[in-house]
Amino acid sequence: MGKRSDFKRVERDFYPTPYHAVVPLIPHLDPDCTFIEPCAGAGDLVCHLEENNIQCLGKFDIEPRSYGTCDGDAIRAEDCEADMFITNPPYLWAVLEPIMKNLYNIAPTWLLLPADLMHNRRMAPHMARCQKVVSVGRVKWFGTGGMENSAWYLFDGNSETITEFYGRAV
């Protein structure tokens, strides 16, 4: 899954979000904000955010794996009844790019992505819409491997901006 392992990719990039990957995002969220999780999987990210009093107004996935998760496709989402989307999307570019473009053109969107993705040429047009990058550091996605440097990216399709960078917090 990552550059530092030889594990085979899990089907549909289903990697539950570990709690320590969510902690750096919390200070960047308004305590009264609401969100929708469009790649909810087993609901781990929703649980972690709700433990920090961030209210989820809906969650969906193309393959729901948790109670209360609706069947839905982030590529075809048409609206957001919350303040924003927050998700840990699949990283396969053919899937990630359409999800990313669709979501951030609907509402502000936080995505948990590989930290070095911002340096790829194909990300250049999207980085013009990136307001913040918040470093997470190395995330262990499963068992004893699958480690990847990650960051939270905040995109907003309604404005071009200069990206603010936040280093890894202690």
C-alpha positions as protocol buffer text, in pm:
chain_id: "A"
residue {
  index: 1
  type: MET
  ca { x: 0 y: 0 z: 0 }
}
residue {
  index: 2
  type: GLY
  ca { x: 276 y: 249 z: 82 }
}
residue {
  index: 3
  type: LYS
  ca { x: 625 y: 323 z: -36 }
}
residue {
  index: 4
  type: ARG
  ca { x: 766 y: 162 z: 277 }
}
residue {
  index: 5
  type: SER
  ca { x: 595 y: -175 z: 245 }
}
residue {
  index: 6
  type: ASP
  ca { x: 534 y: -452 z: -2 }
}
residue {
  index: 7
  type: PHE
  ca { x: 179 y: -529 z: 106 }
}
residue {
  index: 8
  type: LYS
  ca { x: -73 y: -584 z: -171 }
}
residue {
  index: 9
  type: ARG
  ca { x: -330 y: -308 z: -211 }
}
residue {
  index: 10
  type: VAL
  ca { x: -661 y: -384 z: -41 }
}
residue {
  index: 11
  type: GLU
  ca { x: -964 y: -392 z: -271 }
}
residue {
  index: 12
  type: ARG
  ca { x: -1127 y: -48 z: -307 }
}
residue {
  index: 13
  type: ASP
  ca { x: -847 y: 98 z: -91 }
}
residue {
  index: 14
  type: PHE
  ca { x: -1037 y: 10 z: 226 }
}
residue {
  index: 15
  type: TYR
  ca { x: -804 y: 120 z: 506 }
}
residue {
  index: 16
  type: PRO
  ca { x: -982 y: 221 z: 828 }
}
residue {
  index: 17
  type: THR
  ca { x: -864 y: 559 z: 955 }
}
residue {
  index: 18
  type: PRO
  ca { x: -657 y: 531 z: 1274 }
}
residue {
  index: 19
  type: TYR
  ca { x: -736 y: 775 z: 1554 }
}
residue {
  index: 20
  type: HIS
  ca { x: -386 y: 927 z: 1560 }
}
residue {
  index: 21
  type: ALA
  ca { x: -435 y: 1039 z: 1197 }
}
residue {
  index: 22
  type: VAL
  ca { x: -740 y: 1243 z: 1298 }
}
residue {
  index: 23
  type: VAL
  ca { x: -589 y: 1424 z: 1599 }
}
residue {
  index: 24
  type: PRO
  ca { x: -398 y: 1689 z: 1393 }
}
residue {
  index: 25
  type: LEU
  ca { x: -719 y: 1787 z: 1212 }
}
residue {
  index: 26
  type: ILE
  ca { x: -925 y: 1866 z: 1523 }
}
residue {
  index: 27
  type: PRO
  ca { x: -773 y: 2213 z: 1598 }
}
residue {
  index: 28
  type: HIS
  ca { x: -857 y: 2320 z: 1241 }
}
residue {
  index: 29
  type: LEU
  ca { x: -1229 y: 2247 z: 1279 }
}
residue {
  index: 30
  type: ASP
  ca { x: -1480 y: 2488 z: 1430 }
}
residue {
  index: 31
  type: PRO
  ca { x: -1634 y: 2315 z: 1735 }
}
residue {
  index: 32
  type: ASP
  ca { x: -1981 y: 2386 z: 1596 }
}
residue {
  index: 33
  type: CYS
  ca { x: -1912 y: 2259 z: 1244 }
}
residue {
  index: 34
  type: THR
  ca { x: -2093 y: 1973 z: 1076 }
}
residue {
  index: 35
  type: PHE
  ca { x: -1968 y: 1732 z: 811 }
}
residue {
  index: 36
  type: ILE
  ca { x: -2061 y: 1455 z: 573 }
}
residue {
  index: 37
  type: GLU
  ca { x: -1835 y: 1151 z: 525 }
}
residue {
  index: 38
  type: PRO
  ca { x: -1865 y: 1038 z: 159 }
}
residue {
  index: 39
  type: CYS
  ca { x: -1616 y: 746 z: 176 }
}
residue {
  index: 40
  type: ALA
  ca { x: -1728 y: 620 z: 514 }
}
residue {
  index: 41
  type: GLY
  ca { x: -1622 y: 255 z: 490 }
}
residue {
  index: 42
  type: ALA
  ca { x: -1657 y: 108 z: 840 }
}
residue {
  index: 43
  type: GLY
  ca { x: -1720 y: 450 z: 995 }
}
residue {
  index: 44
  type: ASP
  ca { x: -1391 y: 485 z: 1185 }
}
residue {
  index: 45
  type: LEU
  ca { x: -1331 y: 846 z: 1080 }
}
residue {
  index: 46
  type: VAL
  ca { x: -1686 y: 943 z: 1178 }
}
residue {
  index: 47
  type: CYS
  ca { x: -1643 y: 783 z: 1521 }
}
residue {
  index: 48
  type: HIS
  ca { x: -1310 y: 962 z: 1580 }
}
residue {
  index: 49
  type: LEU
  ca { x: -1454 y: 1301 z: 1486 }
}
residue {
  index: 50
  type: GLU
  ca { x: -1772 y: 1250 z: 1688 }
}
residue {
  index: 51
  type: GLU
  ca { x: -1557 y: 1157 z: 1991 }
}
residue {
  index: 52
  type: ASN
  ca { x: -1423 y: 1512 z: 1954 }
}
residue {
  index: 53
  type: ASN
  ca { x: -1775 y: 1661 z: 1932 }
}
residue {
  index: 54
  type: ILE
  ca { x: -1768 y: 1722 z: 1556 }
}
residue {
  index: 55
  type: GLN
  ca { x: -2117 y: 1642 z: 1429 }
}
residue {
  index: 56
  type: CYS
  ca { x: -2169 y: 1410 z: 1133 }
}
residue {
  index: 57
  type: LEU
  ca { x: -2489 y: 1480 z: 939 }
}
residue {
  index: 58
  type: GLY
  ca { x: -2450 y: 1188 z: 700 }
}
residue {
  index: 59
  type: LYS
  ca { x: -2221 y: 914 z: 580 }
}
residue {
  index: 60
  type: PHE
  ca { x: -2219 y: 709 z: 264 }
}
residue {
  index: 61
  type: ASP
  ca { x: -1995 y: 473 z: 68 }
}
residue {
  index: 62
  type: ILE
  ca { x: -2011 y: 265 z: -249 }
}
residue {
  index: 63
  type: GLU
  ca { x: -1972 y: -38 z: -22 }
}
residue {
  index: 64
  type: PRO
  ca { x: -2116 y: 50 z: 322 }
}
residue {
  index: 65
  type: ARG
  ca { x: -1954 y: -143 z: 607 }
}
residue {
  index: 66
  type: SER
  ca { x: -2118 y: 11 z: 911 }
}
residue {
  index: 67
  type: TYR
  ca { x: -2464 y: 63 z: 1054 }
}
residue {
  index: 68
  type: GLY
  ca { x: -2619 y: 389 z: 936 }
}
residue {
  index: 69
  type: THR
  ca { x: -2392 y: 426 z: 634 }
}
residue {
  index: 70
  type: CYS
  ca { x: -2594 y: 481 z: 319 }
}
residue {
  index: 71
  type: ASP
  ca { x: -2516 y: 344 z: -23 }
}
residue {
  index: 72
  type: GLY
  ca { x: -2372 y: 629 z: -231 }
}
residue {
  index: 73
  type: ASP
  ca { x: -2090 y: 732 z: -461 }
}
residue {
  index: 74
  type: ALA
  ca { x: -1871 y: 1036 z: -379 }
}
residue {
  index: 75
  type: ILE
  ca { x: -1809 y: 1088 z: -751 }
}
residue {
  index: 76
  type: ARG
  ca { x: -2182 y: 1142 z: -802 }
}
residue {
  index: 77
  type: ALA
  ca { x: -2262 y: 1343 z: -488 }
}
residue {
  index: 78
  type: GLU
  ca { x: -2469 y: 1648 z: -575 }
}
residue {
  index: 79
  type: ASP
  ca { x: -2493 y: 1849 z: -254 }
}
residue {
  index: 80
  type: CYS
  ca { x: -2371 y: 1881 z: 102 }
}
residue {
  index: 81
  type: GLU
  ca { x: -2620 y: 1955 z: 377 }
}
residue {
  index: 82
  type: ALA
  ca { x: -2334 y: 2011 z: 621 }
}
residue {
  index: 83
  type: ASP
  ca { x: -2057 y: 2271 z: 647 }
}
residue {
  index: 84
  type: MET
  ca { x: -1807 y: 2045 z: 472 }
}
residue {
  index: 85
  type: PHE
  ca { x: -1699 y: 1700 z: 361 }
}
residue {
  index: 86
  type: ILE
  ca { x: -1432 y: 1518 z: 562 }
}
residue {
  index: 87
  type: THR
  ca { x: -1300 y: 1188 z: 430 }
}
residue {
  index: 88
  type: ASN
  ca { x: -1014 y: 945 z: 386 }
}
residue {
  index: 89
  type: PRO
  ca { x: -1068 y: 868 z: 16 }
}
residue {
  index: 90
  type: PRO
  ca { x: -923 y: 593 z: -202 }
}
residue {
  index: 91
  type: TYR
  ca { x: -575 y: 692 z: -327 }
}
residue {
  index: 92
  type: LEU
  ca { x: -592 y: 531 z: -672 }
}
residue {
  index: 93
  type: TRP
  ca { x: -570 y: 841 z: -897 }
}
residue {
  index: 94
  type: ALA
  ca { x: -842 y: 727 z: -1139 }
}
residue {
  index: 95
  type: VAL
  ca { x: -1082 y: 724 z: -843 }
}
residue {
  index: 96
  type: LEU
  ca { x: -931 y: 996 z: -622 }
}
residue {
  index: 97
  type: GLU
  ca { x: -927 y: 1276 z: -879 }
}
residue {
  index: 98
  type: PRO
  ca { x: -1298 y: 1260 z: -972 }
}
residue {
  index: 99
  type: ILE
  ca { x: -1394 y: 1230 z: -605 }
}
residue {
  index: 100
  type: MET
  ca { x: -1175 y: 1524 z: -511 }
}
residue {
  index: 101
  type: LYS
  ca { x: -1297 y: 1750 z: -795 }
}
residue {
  index: 102
  type: ASN
  ca { x: -1661 y: 1670 z: -733 }
}
residue {
  index: 103
  type: LEU
  ca { x: -1655 y: 1719 z: -356 }
}
residue {
  index: 104
  type: TYR
  ca { x: -1455 y: 2041 z: -338 }
}
residue {
  index: 105
  type: ASN
  ca { x: -1673 y: 2200 z: -605 }
}
residue {
  index: 106
  type: ILE
  ca { x: -1977 y: 2134 z: -383 }
}
residue {
  index: 107
  type: ALA
  ca { x: -1842 y: 2234 z: -39 }
}
residue {
  index: 108
  type: PRO
  ca { x: -1512 y: 2281 z: 145 }
}
residue {
  index: 109
  type: THR
  ca { x: -1349 y: 1938 z: 164 }
}
residue {
  index: 110
  type: TRP
  ca { x: -1088 y: 1792 z: 399 }
}
residue {
  index: 111
  type: LEU
  ca { x: -908 y: 1491 z: 250 }
}
residue {
  index: 112
  type: LEU
  ca { x: -655 y: 1267 z: 424 }
}
residue {
  index: 113
  type: LEU
  ca { x: -392 y: 1203 z: 155 }
}
residue {
  index: 114
  type: PRO
  ca { x: -26 y: 1108 z: 113 }
}
residue {
  index: 115
  type: ALA
  ca { x: 179 y: 1406 z: 227 }
}
residue {
  index: 116
  type: ASP
  ca { x: 393 y: 1419 z: -86 }
}
residue {
  index: 117
  type: LEU
  ca { x: 97 y: 1409 z: -325 }
}
residue {
  index: 118
  type: MET
  ca { x: 106 y: 1789 z: -345 }
}
residue {
  index: 119
  type: HIS
  ca { x: 439 y: 1767 z: -528 }
}
residue {
  index: 120
  type: ASN
  ca { x: 303 y: 1566 z: -823 }
}
residue {
  index: 121
  type: ARG
  ca { x: 235 y: 1753 z: -1148 }
}
residue {
  index: 122
  type: ARG
  ca { x: -114 y: 1611 z: -1177 }
}
residue {
  index: 123
  type: MET
  ca { x: -202 y: 1774 z: -843 }
}
residue {
  index: 124
  type: ALA
  ca { x: -103 y: 2125 z: -958 }
}
residue {
  index: 125
  type: PRO
  ca { x: -451 y: 2234 z: -1072 }
}
residue {
  index: 126
  type: HIS
  ca { x: -601 y: 2107 z: -747 }
}
residue {
  index: 127
  type: MET
  ca { x: -340 y: 2274 z: -527 }
}
residue {
  index: 128
  type: ALA
  ca { x: -465 y: 2611 z: -659 }
}
residue {
  index: 129
  type: ARG
  ca { x: -783 y: 2529 z: -461 }
}
residue {
  index: 130
  type: CYS
  ca { x: -602 y: 2402 z: -151 }
}
residue {
  index: 131
  type: GLN
  ca { x: -637 y: 2634 z: 148 }
}
residue {
  index: 132
  type: LYS
  ca { x: -450 y: 2429 z: 409 }
}
residue {
  index: 133
  type: VAL
  ca { x: -218 y: 2132 z: 441 }
}
residue {
  index: 134
  type: VAL
  ca { x: -194 y: 1990 z: 793 }
}
residue {
  index: 135
  type: SER
  ca { x: 86 y: 1741 z: 853 }
}
residue {
  index: 136
  type: VAL
  ca { x: -8 y: 1414 z: 1021 }
}
residue {
  index: 137
  type: GLY
  ca { x: 325 y: 1233 z: 995 }
}
residue {
  index: 138
  type: ARG
  ca { x: 368 y: 864 z: 940 }
}
residue {
  index: 139
  type: VAL
  ca { x: 44 y: 665 z: 958 }
}
residue {
  index: 140
  type: LYS
  ca { x: 43 y: 290 z: 1011 }
}
residue {
  index: 141
  type: TRP
  ca { x: -261 y: 176 z: 815 }
}
residue {
  index: 142
  type: PHE
  ca { x: -275 y: -185 z: 926 }
}
residue {
  index: 143
  type: GLY
  ca { x: -96 y: -442 z: 1140 }
}
residue {
  index: 144
  type: THR
  ca { x: 278 y: -401 z: 1129 }
}
residue {
  index: 145
  type: GLY
  ca { x: 309 y: -226 z: 794 }
}
residue {
  index: 146
  type: GLY
  ca { x: 153 y: -3 z: 537 }
}
residue {
  index: 147
  type: MET
  ca { x: 313 y: 314 z: 666 }
}
residue {
  index: 148
  type: GLU
  ca { x: 278 y: 637 z: 473 }
}
residue {
  index: 149
  type: ASN
  ca { x: 348 y: 1003 z: 552 }
}
residue {
  index: 150
  type: SER
  ca { x: 8 y: 1169 z: 543 }
}
residue {
  index: 151
  type: ALA
  ca { x: -152 y: 1510 z: 565 }
}
residue {
  index: 152
  type: TRP
  ca { x: -497 y: 1665 z: 574 }
}
residue {
  index: 153
  type: TYR
  ca { x: -568 y: 1887 z: 274 }
}
residue {
  index: 154
  type: LEU
  ca { x: -850 y: 2145 z: 279 }
}
residue {
  index: 155
  type: PHE
  ca { x: -985 y: 2222 z: -69 }
}
residue {
  index: 156
  type: ASP
  ca { x: -1243 y: 2480 z: -171 }
}
residue {
  index: 157
  type: GLY
  ca { x: -1349 y: 2500 z: -535 }
}
residue {
  index: 158
  type: ASN
  ca { x: -1499 y: 2844 z: -488 }
}
residue {
  index: 159
  type: SER
  ca { x: -1172 y: 3030 z: -454 }
}
residue {
  index: 160
  type: GLU
  ca { x: -810 y: 3020 z: -560 }
}
residue {
  index: 161
  type: THR
  ca { x: -582 y: 3071 z: -266 }
}
residue {
  index: 162
  type: ILE
  ca { x: -232 y: 3054 z: -129 }
}
residue {
  index: 163
  type: THR
  ca { x: -194 y: 2736 z: 71 }
}
residue {
  index: 164
  type: GLU
  ca { x: -119 y: 2759 z: 443 }
}
residue {
  index: 165
  type: PHE
  ca { x: 105 y: 2480 z: 577 }
}
residue {
  index: 166
  type: TYR
  ca { x: 94 y: 2345 z: 929 }
}
residue {
  index: 167
  type: GLY
  ca { x: 381 y: 2127 z: 1048 }
}
residue {
  index: 168
  type: ARG
  ca { x: 345 y: 1822 z: 1256 }
}
residue {
  index: 169
  type: ALA
  ca { x: 220 y: 1902 z: 1605 }
}
residue {
  index: 170
  type: VAL
  ca { x: 373 y: 1741 z: 1910 }
}
